[in-house]
Amino acid sequence: MCHILFVLPFVSLLLFLFLPLEQAILLYFLILLICALLYRLIWEDMHRPVTTGVEGMIGAVGQVIQNGKRTHKVFVKGEIWDAICDEALSVGESVEVIRLKRMELAVRKRLRRQNQATSGREGARR
C-alpha cells in the first residue's frame, strides 16, 4: 500500500496525456496535496515514542503495594512487578521505573511536581 503512495505522483503525470491542461493541473495538484498529507501522517506515526516493551517501561509511574525485605511489589501499567529501590519505600508511595533487569524493576521515589519545579528554580539561581 505504501509503495502505491510513493509512485502515485509519478503515475498521475499521465493525466496530462488524457485530459485538457487546466483539468490535469487541477487534479494533479489535488493528488499531490493528498499524498503530502498522507506522507506527513506516515512520518509522524513512524516517529512516535516507544510505548511497549522494555523501552516503554522506562519512566513509567507506579505505586508500591507491598514491602518486602529486599524487594517491593509495585503496580505499574496494570501489572504487579517485583521492584528494588535504594531508598526506603512505603505502601501507597509513587515510584518511577529507572531500568528493567530481567523480570525485576529498579525504581526510585517519584518527586511531586511542586518539588521538581522548586528545585529547578533553585538550580537556575546558583
ZAFI-10651 format. One record per residue: y, x, z of N, C-alpha, C, O in turn; chain; residue in three letters. Coordinates in nm, 2 decimals, padded with zeros to 4 digits. Atoms other than C-alpha are relative to their C-alpha. Layout:
BEGIN
+--------+--------+--------+---------+--------+--------+--------+--------+--------+--------+--------+--------+--------+--------+
! nnorth !  neast !    nup ! canorth ! caeast !   caup ! cnorth !  ceast !    cup ! onorth !  oeast !    oup ! chaine ! residu !
+--------+--------+--------+---------+--------+--------+--------+--------+--------+--------+--------+--------+--------+--------+
!      Y !      X !      Z !       Y !      X !      Z !      Y !      X !      Z !      Y !      X !      Z !      A !    ALA !
...
+--------+--------+--------+---------+--------+--------+--------+--------+--------+--------+--------+--------+--------+--------+
END
This chain:
BEGIN
+--------+--------+--------+---------+--------+--------+--------+--------+--------+--------+--------+--------+--------+--------+
! nnorth !  neast !    nup ! canorth ! caeast !   caup ! cnorth !  ceast !    cup ! onorth !  oeast !    oup ! chaine ! residu !
+--------+--------+--------+---------+--------+--------+--------+--------+--------+--------+--------+--------+--------+--------+
! -00.12 !  00.08 !  00.00 !   00.00 !  00.00 !  00.00 !  00.13 !  00.09 !  00.00 !  00.22 !  00.06 ! -00.08 !      A !    MET !
! -00.12 ! -00.08 ! -00.01 !   00.25 !  00.27 !  00.09 !  00.02 !  00.08 ! -00.13 !  00.14 !  00.11 ! -00.16 !      A !    CYS !
! -00.02 ! -00.07 !  00.12 !   00.18 !  00.45 ! -00.23 !  00.08 ! -00.08 ! -00.11 !  00.15 ! -00.03 ! -00.19 !      A !    HIS !
! -00.07 !  00.09 !  00.09 !   00.30 !  00.15 ! -00.42 !  00.15 !  00.00 !  00.03 !  00.23 ! -00.01 ! -00.07 !      A !    ILE !
! -00.14 !  00.00 ! -00.04 !   00.63 !  00.16 ! -00.23 !  00.07 !  00.12 ! -00.05 !  00.18 !  00.12 ! -00.09 !      A !    LEU !
! -00.06 ! -00.12 !  00.04 !   00.68 !  00.52 ! -00.33 !  00.02 !  00.00 ! -00.16 !  00.11 !  00.06 ! -00.21 !      A !    PHE !
!  00.00 !  00.00 !  00.15 !   00.61 !  00.45 ! -00.70 !  00.08 ! -00.11 ! -00.06 !  00.13 ! -00.10 ! -00.17 !      A !    VAL !
! -00.07 !  00.12 !  00.05 !   00.79 !  00.12 ! -00.73 !  00.13 !  00.03 ! -00.06 !  00.16 ! -00.03 ! -00.17 !      A !    LEU !
! -00.13 ! -00.03 !  00.07 !   01.14 !  00.26 ! -00.80 ! -00.02 !  00.06 ! -00.14 !  00.06 !  00.03 ! -00.23 !      A !    PRO !
!  00.02 ! -00.06 !  00.13 !   01.00 !  00.46 ! -01.09 ! -00.06 ! -00.10 ! -00.10 ! -00.02 ! -00.10 ! -00.22 !      A !    PHE !
!  00.06 !  00.10 !  00.09 !   00.79 !  00.18 ! -01.23 !  00.10 ! -00.11 ! -00.04 !  00.10 ! -00.17 ! -00.14 !      A !    VAL !
! -00.10 !  00.10 !  00.02 !   01.09 ! -00.05 ! -01.20 !  00.10 !  00.04 ! -00.12 !  00.17 ! -00.04 ! -00.17 !      A !    SER !
! -00.08 ! -00.05 !  00.12 !   01.26 !  00.16 ! -01.47 ! -00.04 ! -00.07 ! -00.13 !  00.04 ! -00.08 ! -00.22 !      A !    LEU !
!  00.05 !  00.07 !  00.12 !   01.05 ! -00.03 ! -01.72 !  00.08 ! -00.13 ! -00.02 !  00.08 ! -00.19 ! -00.13 !      A !    LEU !
! -00.09 !  00.12 !  00.01 !   01.29 ! -00.33 ! -01.65 !  00.10 !  00.02 ! -00.11 !  00.14 ! -00.07 ! -00.18 !      A !    LEU !
! -00.10 ! -00.02 !  00.10 !   01.54 ! -00.16 ! -01.88 ! -00.05 ! -00.01 ! -00.14 !  00.03 ! -00.02 ! -00.23 !      A !    PHE !
!  00.06 !  00.02 !  00.13 !   01.30 ! -00.18 ! -02.17 ! -00.02 ! -00.15 ! -00.04 ! -00.01 ! -00.18 ! -00.16 !      A !    LEU !
!  00.03 !  00.14 !  00.03 !   01.23 ! -00.55 ! -02.14 !  00.11 ! -00.10 !  00.02 !  00.11 ! -00.21 ! -00.03 !      A !    PHE !
! -00.11 !  00.10 ! -00.04 !   01.55 ! -00.71 ! -02.00 !  00.13 !  00.05 ! -00.05 !  00.15 !  00.17 ! -00.08 !      A !    LEU !
! -00.13 ! -00.04 !  00.04 !   01.91 ! -00.71 ! -02.11 !  00.06 !  00.10 !  00.12 !  00.01 !  00.09 !  00.23 !      A !    PRO !
! -00.05 ! -00.11 ! -00.09 !   02.11 ! -00.42 ! -01.94 !  00.05 ! -00.06 !  00.13 !  00.02 ! -00.01 !  00.24 !      A !    LEU !
! -00.06 !  00.05 ! -00.12 !   02.30 ! -00.64 ! -01.69 ! -00.11 ! -00.05 !  00.10 ! -00.10 ! -00.03 !  00.22 !      A !    GLU !
!  00.11 !  00.06 ! -00.09 !   01.99 ! -00.82 ! -01.56 ! -00.09 !  00.12 !  00.05 ! -00.13 !  00.11 !  00.17 !      A !    GLN !
!  00.08 ! -00.11 ! -00.04 !   01.79 ! -00.49 ! -01.55 !  00.07 !  00.08 !  00.11 !  00.00 !  00.12 !  00.21 !      A !    ALA !
! -00.07 ! -00.07 ! -00.10 !   02.06 ! -00.32 ! -01.35 !  00.00 ! -00.08 !  00.13 ! -00.03 ! -00.02 !  00.24 !      A !    ILE !
!  00.00 !  00.09 ! -00.12 !   02.08 ! -00.61 ! -01.10 ! -00.13 !  00.00 !  00.07 ! -00.14 !  00.02 !  00.19 !      A !    LEU !
!  00.13 !  00.00 ! -00.06 !   01.71 ! -00.63 ! -01.05 ! -00.04 !  00.14 !  00.05 ! -00.11 !  00.15 !  00.16 !      A !    LEU !
!  00.03 ! -00.14 ! -00.04 !   01.67 ! -00.25 ! -01.03 !  00.06 !  00.04 !  00.13 !  00.00 !  00.09 !  00.22 !      A !    TYR !
! -00.07 ! -00.03 ! -00.12 !   01.93 ! -00.22 ! -00.76 ! -00.05 ! -00.08 !  00.12 ! -00.06 ! -00.04 !  00.23 !      A !    PHE !
!  00.07 !  00.09 ! -00.10 !   01.77 ! -00.51 ! -00.57 ! -00.13 !  00.07 !  00.05 ! -00.16 !  00.07 !  00.17 !      A !    LEU !
!  00.12 ! -00.07 ! -00.04 !   01.44 ! -00.33 ! -00.58 !  00.02 !  00.13 !  00.08 ! -00.05 !  00.15 !  00.17 !      A !    ILE !
! -00.04 ! -00.12 ! -00.07 !   01.60 !  00.00 ! -00.47 !  00.04 ! -00.03 !  00.14 !  00.00 !  00.04 !  00.24 !      A !    LEU !
! -00.04 !  00.04 ! -00.14 !   01.76 ! -00.18 ! -00.17 ! -00.12 ! -00.04 !  00.08 ! -00.13 !  00.00 !  00.20 !      A !    LEU !
!  00.12 !  00.04 ! -00.07 !   01.43 ! -00.34 ! -00.07 ! -00.08 !  00.12 !  00.04 ! -00.13 !  00.13 !  00.15 !      A !    ILE !
!  00.08 ! -00.12 ! -00.03 !   01.25 ! -00.01 ! -00.10 !  00.07 !  00.09 !  00.11 !  00.00 !  00.14 !  00.20 !      A !    CYS !
! -00.07 ! -00.08 ! -00.11 !   01.52 !  00.17 !  00.11 ! -00.02 ! -00.06 !  00.13 ! -00.04 !  00.01 !  00.23 !      A !    ALA !
!  00.02 !  00.06 ! -00.12 !   01.49 ! -00.08 !  00.38 ! -00.14 !  00.02 !  00.06 ! -00.16 !  00.04 !  00.17 !      A !    LEU !
!  00.14 ! -00.02 ! -00.04 !   01.11 ! -00.06 !  00.39 ! -00.03 !  00.15 !  00.03 ! -00.10 !  00.18 !  00.13 !      A !    LEU !
!  00.02 ! -00.14 ! -00.03 !   01.13 !  00.33 !  00.38 !  00.05 !  00.02 !  00.14 ! -00.01 !  00.10 !  00.22 !      A !    TYR !
! -00.06 ! -00.02 ! -00.13 !   01.36 !  00.31 !  00.69 ! -00.09 ! -00.05 !  00.11 ! -00.11 !  00.01 !  00.21 !      A !    ARG !
!  00.09 !  00.06 ! -00.10 !   01.12 !  00.08 !  00.88 ! -00.12 !  00.08 !  00.02 ! -00.17 !  00.10 !  00.13 !      A !    LEU !
!  00.11 ! -00.08 !  00.00 !   00.83 !  00.30 !  00.79 !  00.03 !  00.13 !  00.08 ! -00.05 !  00.17 !  00.17 !      A !    ILE !
! -00.04 ! -00.12 ! -00.07 !   01.02 !  00.61 !  00.91 !  00.01 ! -00.02 !  00.15 ! -00.04 !  00.06 !  00.23 !      A !    TRP !
! -00.02 !  00.03 ! -00.14 !   01.12 !  00.45 !  01.24 ! -00.13 ! -00.02 !  00.07 ! -00.15 !  00.02 !  00.18 !      A !    GLU !
!  00.12 !  00.03 ! -00.06 !   00.77 !  00.33 !  01.30 ! -00.09 !  00.13 !  00.02 ! -00.16 !  00.14 !  00.12 !      A !    ASP !
!  00.08 ! -00.12 ! -00.01 !   00.61 !  00.67 !  01.24 !  00.06 !  00.10 !  00.10 ! -00.01 !  00.19 !  00.14 !      A !    MET !
! -00.06 ! -00.09 ! -00.09 !   00.85 !  00.84 !  01.47 !  00.03 ! -00.06 !  00.14 !  00.12 ! -00.01 !  00.22 !      A !    HIS !
!  00.00 !  00.06 ! -00.14 !   00.81 !  00.62 !  01.78 ! -00.06 !  00.09 !  00.10 ! -00.15 !  00.17 !  00.06 !      A !    ARG !
!  00.07 ! -00.08 ! -00.10 !   00.73 !  00.79 !  02.10 ! -00.14 ! -00.04 !  00.03 ! -00.17 ! -00.16 !  00.01 !      A !    PRO !
!  00.13 !  00.03 ! -00.03 !   00.37 !  00.81 !  02.20 ! -00.01 ! -00.09 !  00.13 !  00.05 ! -00.06 !  00.23 !      A !    VAL !
!  00.01 !  00.09 ! -00.12 !   00.27 !  00.53 !  02.44 ! -00.15 ! -00.02 !  00.04 ! -00.18 ! -00.09 !  00.14 !      A !    THR !
!  00.14 !  00.01 ! -00.04 !  -00.11 !  00.57 !  02.46 ! -00.06 !  00.14 !  00.03 !  00.01 !  00.24 ! -00.01 !      A !    THR !
!  00.07 ! -00.12 ! -00.03 !  -00.35 !  00.84 !  02.58 !  00.07 !  00.08 !  00.10 !  00.15 !  00.03 !  00.18 !      A !    GLY !
! -00.05 ! -00.09 ! -00.10 !  -00.26 !  01.14 !  02.79 !  00.16 !  00.01 ! -00.01 !  00.23 !  00.01 !  00.09 !      A !    VAL !
! -00.14 ! -00.01 !  00.03 !   00.09 !  01.17 !  02.63 !  00.07 ! -00.12 !  00.06 !  00.19 ! -00.11 !  00.10 !      A !    GLU !
! -00.07 !  00.12 ! -00.04 !   00.17 !  00.81 !  02.72 !  00.00 ! -00.02 !  00.15 !  00.08 ! -00.09 !  00.21 !      A !    GLY !
!  00.01 !  00.01 ! -00.15 !   00.07 !  00.86 !  03.09 !  00.11 !  00.08 !  00.06 !  00.16 !  00.05 !  00.17 !      A !    MET !
! -00.10 ! -00.09 ! -00.06 !   00.32 !  01.14 !  03.15 !  00.13 ! -00.07 !  00.01 !  00.18 ! -00.13 ! -00.09 !      A !    ILE !
! -00.12 !  00.07 ! -00.03 !   00.63 !  01.00 !  03.31 ! -00.01 ! -00.15 !  00.04 !  00.08 ! -00.22 !  00.07 !      A !    GLY !
!  00.02 !  00.14 ! -00.04 !   00.47 !  00.66 !  03.38 !  00.02 ! -00.01 !  00.15 !  00.00 !  00.08 !  00.23 !      A !    ALA !
! -00.03 !  00.03 ! -00.14 !   00.56 !  00.50 !  03.71 ! -00.11 ! -00.09 !  00.06 ! -00.15 ! -00.18 !  00.00 !      A !    VAL !
!  00.11 !  00.08 ! -00.06 !   00.30 !  00.37 !  03.95 !  00.04 ! -00.02 !  00.15 !  00.14 !  00.02 !  00.20 !      A !    GLY !
! -00.02 !  00.03 ! -00.14 !   00.26 !  00.26 !  04.31 ! -00.12 !  00.04 !  00.08 ! -00.24 !  00.01 !  00.04 !      A !    GLN !
!  00.11 ! -00.05 ! -00.09 !   00.05 !  00.41 !  04.59 ! -00.06 ! -00.13 !  00.07 !  00.01 ! -00.21 !  00.12 !      A !    VAL !
!  00.07 !  00.12 ! -00.07 !  -00.21 !  00.15 !  04.71 ! -00.10 !  00.04 !  00.11 ! -00.14 ! -00.04 !  00.19 !      A !    ILE !
!  00.09 ! -00.04 ! -00.11 !  -00.43 !  00.37 !  04.93 !  00.02 !  00.15 !  00.02 !  00.03 !  00.23 ! -00.07 !      A !    GLN !
! -00.01 ! -00.14 ! -00.03 !  -00.40 !  00.70 !  05.11 ! -00.14 !  00.06 !  00.03 ! -00.22 ! -00.01 !  00.09 !      A !    ASN !
!  00.13 ! -00.07 ! -00.03 !  -00.69 !  00.95 !  05.14 !  00.03 !  00.13 !  00.06 !  00.15 !  00.17 !  00.08 !      A !    GLY !
! -00.02 ! -00.13 ! -00.06 !  -00.74 !  01.29 !  05.29 !  00.06 !  00.10 ! -00.11 !  00.16 !  00.16 ! -00.08 !      A !    LYS !
! -00.05 ! -00.09 !  00.10 !  -00.69 !  01.49 !  04.97 !  00.06 ! -00.08 ! -00.12 !  00.16 ! -00.03 ! -00.18 !      A !    ARG !
! -00.05 !  00.08 !  00.11 !  -00.63 !  01.22 !  04.71 !  00.05 ! -00.14 !  00.04 !  00.02 ! -00.18 !  00.15 !      A !    THR !
! -00.05 !  00.13 ! -00.02 !  -00.45 !  00.89 !  04.69 ! -00.05 ! -00.09 ! -00.11 ! -00.09 ! -00.04 ! -00.22 !      A !    HIS !
!  00.03 !  00.09 !  00.11 !  -00.52 !  00.58 !  04.49 !  00.14 ! -00.06 ! -00.04 !  00.21 ! -00.11 !  00.04 !      A !    LYS !
! -00.13 !  00.06 !  00.05 !  -00.23 !  00.47 !  04.27 ! -00.03 ! -00.10 ! -00.11 ! -00.13 ! -00.09 ! -00.18 !      A !    VAL !
!  00.01 !  00.11 !  00.10 !  -00.18 !  00.17 !  04.04 !  00.10 !  00.04 ! -00.11 !  00.22 !  00.03 ! -00.09 !      A !    PHE !
! -00.09 ! -00.05 !  00.11 !  -00.04 !  00.29 !  03.70 ! -00.05 ! -00.08 ! -00.12 ! -00.17 ! -00.07 ! -00.16 !      A !    VAL !
!  00.03 !  00.07 !  00.13 !  -00.03 !  00.08 !  03.38 ! -00.12 ! -00.09 !  00.01 ! -00.21 ! -00.09 ! -00.08 !      A !    LYS !
!  00.11 !  00.09 ! -00.01 !  -00.27 ! -00.18 !  03.51 ! -00.13 !  00.05 !  00.04 ! -00.23 ! -00.02 !  00.04 !      A !    GLY !
!  00.12 ! -00.06 ! -00.04 !  -00.53 !  00.06 !  03.63 !  00.02 !  00.08 !  00.13 !  00.13 !  00.12 !  00.16 !      A !    GLU !
!  00.00 ! -00.08 ! -00.13 !  -00.62 !  00.23 !  03.96 ! -00.06 !  00.14 ! -00.03 ! -00.16 !  00.15 ! -00.09 !      A !    ILE !
!  00.03 ! -00.14 !  00.03 !  -00.63 !  00.61 !  03.94 !  00.00 !  00.08 !  00.13 !  00.06 !  00.04 !  00.23 !      A !    TRP !
! -00.01 ! -00.10 ! -00.11 !  -00.71 !  00.89 !  04.18 !  00.12 !  00.09 ! -00.03 !  00.14 !  00.13 ! -00.15 !      A !    ASP !
! -00.11 ! -00.08 !  00.02 !  -00.40 !  01.10 !  04.23 !  00.02 !  00.10 !  00.11 ! -00.02 !  00.08 !  00.23 !      A !    ALA !
! -00.04 ! -00.10 ! -00.10 !  -00.29 !  01.42 !  04.40 !  00.15 !  00.02 !  00.00 !  00.21 !  00.00 ! -00.10 !      A !    ILE !
! -00.14 ! -00.02 ! -00.01 !   00.05 !  01.50 !  04.53 !  00.02 !  00.10 !  00.11 ! -00.04 !  00.11 !  00.21 !      A !    CYS !
! -00.04 ! -00.11 ! -00.09 !   00.21 !  01.80 !  04.71 !  00.07 ! -00.06 !  00.12 !  00.07 !  00.00 !  00.23 !      A !    ASP !
! -00.08 !  00.06 ! -00.10 !   00.42 !  01.56 !  04.92 ! -00.08 ! -00.11 !  00.07 ! -00.18 ! -00.15 !  00.02 !      A !    GLU !
!  00.06 !  00.11 ! -00.07 !   00.32 !  01.31 !  05.18 !  00.04 ! -00.13 ! -00.06 !  00.16 ! -00.16 ! -00.08 !      A !    ALA !
! -00.03 !  00.13 !  00.06 !   00.29 !  00.96 !  05.03 ! -00.04 ! -00.11 !  00.10 ! -00.13 ! -00.09 !  00.18 !      A !    LEU !
!  00.04 !  00.12 ! -00.08 !   00.28 !  00.62 !  05.20 ! -00.03 ! -00.11 ! -00.09 !  00.01 ! -00.12 ! -00.21 !      A !    SER !
!  00.04 !  00.11 !  00.08 !   00.13 !  00.30 !  05.07 !  00.12 ! -00.08 ! -00.04 !  00.21 ! -00.11 !  00.05 !      A !    VAL !
! -00.11 !  00.08 !  00.05 !   00.37 !  00.10 !  04.86 !  00.11 !  00.08 ! -00.07 !  00.21 !  00.03 ! -00.12 !      A !    GLY !
! -00.11 ! -00.09 !  00.05 !   00.58 !  00.40 !  04.75 ! -00.02 !  00.02 ! -00.15 ! -00.13 !  00.02 ! -00.20 !      A !    GLU !
!  00.00 ! -00.02 !  00.14 !   00.67 !  00.45 !  04.39 ! -00.02 !  00.15 ! -00.03 !  00.04 !  00.24 !  00.03 !      A !    SER !
!  00.03 ! -00.14 !  00.04 !   00.54 !  00.77 !  04.22 !  00.01 !  00.01 ! -00.15 !  00.00 ! -00.09 ! -00.23 !      A !    VAL !
! -00.01 ! -00.02 !  00.14 !   00.58 !  00.92 !  03.88 ! -00.11 !  00.10 ! -00.04 ! -00.13 !  00.20 !  00.03 !      A !    GLU !
!  00.11 ! -00.09 !  00.05 !   00.30 !  01.09 !  03.68 !  00.06 !  00.12 ! -00.06 !  00.15 !  00.11 ! -00.15 !      A !    VAL !
! -00.05 ! -00.12 !  00.06 !   00.37 !  01.45 !  03.60 ! -00.10 !  00.07 ! -00.09 ! -00.07 !  00.15 ! -00.18 !      A !    ILE !
!  00.11 ! -00.05 !  00.09 !   00.03 !  01.55 !  03.45 ! -00.13 ! -00.07 !  00.03 ! -00.14 ! -00.13 !  00.13 !      A !    ARG !
!  00.13 !  00.06 ! -00.01 !  -00.32 !  01.44 !  03.40 ! -00.10 !  00.11 ! -00.02 ! -00.11 !  00.18 ! -00.12 !      A !    LEU !
!  00.10 ! -00.10 !  00.00 !  -00.61 !  01.66 !  03.48 ! -00.14 ! -00.07 !  00.01 ! -00.17 ! -00.12 !  00.12 !      A !    LYS !
!  00.13 !  00.07 !  00.01 !  -00.95 !  01.52 !  03.38 !  00.03 ! -00.15 !  00.03 !  00.10 ! -00.21 ! -00.04 !      A !    ARG !
! -00.03 !  00.14 ! -00.03 !  -00.95 !  01.18 !  03.55 !  00.08 ! -00.01 !  00.13 !  00.07 ! -00.11 !  00.20 !      A !    MET !
! -00.08 !  00.00 ! -00.12 !  -00.70 !  01.26 !  03.82 !  00.14 !  00.03 ! -00.04 !  00.17 !  00.12 ! -00.12 !      A !    GLU !
! -00.14 ! -00.01 !  00.03 !  -00.33 !  01.22 !  03.81 !  00.07 !  00.09 !  00.10 !  00.04 !  00.08 !  00.22 !      A !    LEU !
! -00.09 ! -00.07 ! -00.09 !  -00.08 !  01.46 !  03.95 !  00.13 ! -00.07 !  00.00 !  00.19 ! -00.10 ! -00.10 !      A !    ALA !
! -00.12 !  00.09 ! -00.01 !   00.22 !  01.26 !  04.08 !  00.10 !  00.07 !  00.10 !  00.07 !  00.16 !  00.17 !      A !    VAL !
! -00.11 ! -00.03 ! -00.09 !   00.55 !  01.31 !  04.26 !  00.07 ! -00.12 !  00.04 !  00.07 ! -00.22 ! -00.03 !      A !    ARG !
! -00.07 !  00.11 ! -00.04 !   00.76 !  01.08 !  04.46 !  00.11 ! -00.03 ! -00.10 !  00.17 !  00.06 ! -00.16 !      A !    LYS !
! -00.10 !  00.04 !  00.09 !   00.99 !  00.88 !  04.24 !  00.13 ! -00.02 !  00.08 !  00.14 ! -00.10 !  00.17 !      A !    ARG !
! -00.13 !  00.01 ! -00.07 !   01.36 !  00.91 !  04.34 !  00.06 ! -00.13 ! -00.05 !  00.04 ! -00.17 ! -00.16 !      A !    LEU !
! -00.07 !  00.12 !  00.04 !   01.57 !  00.60 !  04.34 !  00.11 !  00.04 ! -00.09 !  00.16 !  00.15 ! -00.09 !      A !    ARG !
! -00.11 ! -00.03 !  00.10 !   01.83 !  00.58 !  04.06 !  00.13 !  00.04 !  00.07 !  00.20 !  00.12 !  00.01 !      A !    ARG !
! -00.13 ! -00.03 ! -00.07 !   02.12 !  00.59 !  04.31 !  00.00 !  00.15 !  00.04 !  00.09 !  00.22 !  00.03 !      A !    GLN !
!  00.01 ! -00.14 ! -00.05 !   01.99 !  00.92 !  04.45 !  00.01 !  00.10 ! -00.12 !  00.07 !  00.20 ! -00.11 !      A !    ASN !
! -00.01 ! -00.08 !  00.11 !   01.95 !  01.06 !  04.10 !  00.14 !  00.01 ! -00.06 !  00.18 !  00.12 ! -00.10 !      A !    GLN !
! -00.14 !  00.00 !  00.05 !   02.30 !  00.96 !  03.99 !  00.09 !  00.08 !  00.09 !  00.17 !  00.16 !  00.04 !      A !    ALA !
! -00.08 ! -00.08 ! -00.10 !   02.45 !  01.11 !  04.31 ! -00.03 !  00.15 ! -00.02 !  00.06 !  00.23 ! -00.02 !      A !    THR !
!  00.03 ! -00.14 !  00.02 !   02.26 !  01.44 !  04.27 !  00.05 !  00.05 ! -00.13 !  00.09 !  00.17 ! -00.14 !      A !    SER !
! -00.05 ! -00.05 !  00.13 !   02.36 !  01.46 !  03.91 !  00.15 !  00.03 !  00.00 !  00.20 !  00.12 ! -00.06 !      A !    GLY !
! -00.15 ! -00.03 ! -00.01 !   02.73 !  01.43 !  04.00 !  00.02 !  00.12 !  00.09 !  00.12 !  00.20 !  00.06 !      A !    ARG !
! -00.03 ! -00.12 ! -00.09 !   02.70 !  01.69 !  04.28 ! -00.03 !  00.13 ! -00.08 !  00.03 !  00.23 ! -00.06 !      A !    GLU !
!  00.03 ! -00.12 !  00.08 !   02.53 !  01.93 !  04.04 !  00.11 !  00.03 ! -00.11 !  00.13 !  00.15 ! -00.14 !      A !    GLY !
! -00.11 ! -00.03 !  00.10 !   02.82 !  01.89 !  03.79 !  00.12 !  00.06 !  00.07 !  00.19 !  00.13 !  00.00 !      A !    ALA !
! -00.11 ! -00.06 ! -00.07 !   03.07 !  01.98 !  04.06 ! -00.01 !  00.14 !  00.03 !  00.08 !  00.22 !  00.04 !      A !    ARG !
!  00.02 ! -00.14 ! -00.04 !   02.91 !  02.31 !  04.15 !  00.02 !  00.09 ! -00.11 !  00.00 !  00.21 ! -00.09 !      A !    ARG !
+--------+--------+--------+---------+--------+--------+--------+--------+--------+--------+--------+--------+--------+--------+
END
